[in-house]
Amino acid sequence: MSLRREPVPFAFLAEADRFRSNVTPPPPEPLSAGRIAGRCLLGLTIVAGLVGSLVLGIPALTVPDSPTGTQQSQVAHDR
């Protein structure tokens, strides 16, 4: 077990110091046109789903003006 000057809460953090390397990872590959189009379509699908849920959900949250509420208030005023 190695001696450390400060306590480390997790063992894998203490072990991480040993596995450092000077090898740089390869550069990322450029994105192809198909991959860019796929990501755009996925983003548009997610946005369309959120907008659709708002369009369908907002009318369900509104309180309708029902005639039963006015009848109850008239009964209370007549007494």
N, C-alpha and C positions, 0 to 999 in steps of 0.2 A: 504494500500500500504506500502510495506516495505521500510525502509530507507537504501540506499546503499551509500558507500563512493565514488564509481566511476560510471560513466554512462555506461549502457549496451545498445548496439545498438538494440538488439532484445528482445522482452518480454519473449520468451520461454527460452532464456539463463538465464534470471533472475529467472524464475520459476524452472529451473532445479536443483537448490541447495536444494530445499525442498524434492525432491523425491529420494534422495540417500538411498541406502539400504545396510545392511550388509549381505544379503543373497547372497551366491555365486551361479552362474548358474551351472546347471549340466554339467558334462564333455561331450564333443562331442562323438557321437557314432562312433565306428571304421567303416571305409568304407568297404563295401562288395566287393567281386571279380567282381560282375556284375556292380557295380557302377564305379569301377576303369576302367573296360573294356569299359564302355560307355563313360567315360571322355576321354580315349585314342582315341576311335573312333571319337569322336567329334573333338578333336584336330587334328587328321590326316585328317579329312574331310576339316577342315578350311585351313590347310596347303596345301592340294592338290588343293583346289580352288584357293588359291593365286598363286601357281606355275602354274596352268593351265592358269590363266589369264595372267601371264607373258609370257608363251609360245605362247599364241595366240596374245598377244598385241604387243610384240616386233617386229615381222615382219610387222605389220601394221604401225609402227612408222618409219620404214626405208624408205629412199627416193630411189625409183627405178631409174636405169640408163635408161632413155627413149631416143629413137632416135630423138624425136621431139626437145629436148634441143640442140642436136648437130646441127640440121638443122638450127635452129635460130641463133646459133653462127656463122655458115658458111656464112649466109646471111650478118651478120654484118661485117665479114672480107672482103667480096667481094666488098663492097662499098668503 
